[in-house]
């Protein structure tokens, strides 16, 4: 999804300006009042992740040597409605490592960083690190190739901040890489059984996996892109997507659980009427899961749906 740009409305822009001004005043104020959370212990790296899946990877690599705050963490909310708070600004101002997605997905983070510059902070931008990027598609964390590259950069950054524990970070990175094996295996299994199978997507989020899975996406690209950007798709593309369902040209419809519009709802209802299985995916990692568990669970649901179809 590309709709994190709602900060651009006049009211939100003014609110963000006030937030920055308040942060500046708080950071420059006298020590008579302590604002925000207590400082992290010595030897522990304060980290801010714009999204909770990046925060989870940092935790797995950093272990007890990191204190991580993830800004976007509610899988039941539209991540593009997020608005930065004073608390968020304070967390960013204290962070030694910040990781954001970039490519306009979380542009509010850039504003928070601008409001609290620091030469003691490392900023990682996932879309700049990712070796695989699809056009107009910032959901790079759905690619395991991208995630392994991002995890490597996280380990390296933590090692630069705390050299004493660099070996520990490297070891944890190796454990993380190995823990992705079941996800790779599930993807290989789906590819072996369903390569060439036609599916529908309500938007672009899952394209980073349909390619490696060998699935054939029939939904018009301009339909997916419009929904991802919060716009109404062209009428022709809506008609095509509905026709594909009515003619059962697709075996499964994959949709974003966090984005609900009348058009996507109608598409889902039409699919159910034609007994076409639905597979819901999310942009934000569900609570109580790791990145690996999240990806594996969604792929298992997809595999079951394809088998059912």
PyMOL commands that set and color helices and strands:
alter all, ss='L'
color gray80, all
select helices_A, chain A and resi 4-8+10-28+52-65+79-81+86-94+107-115+126-129+140-142+144-161+163-179+181-194+204-213+221-228+235-246+262-273+291-308
alter helices_A, ss='H'
color red, helices_A
select strands_A, chain A and resi 45-51+66-72+97-100+122-125+198-201+216-217+252-256+277-281
alter strands_A, ss='S'
color yellow, strands_A
deselect
rebuild
show_as cartoon
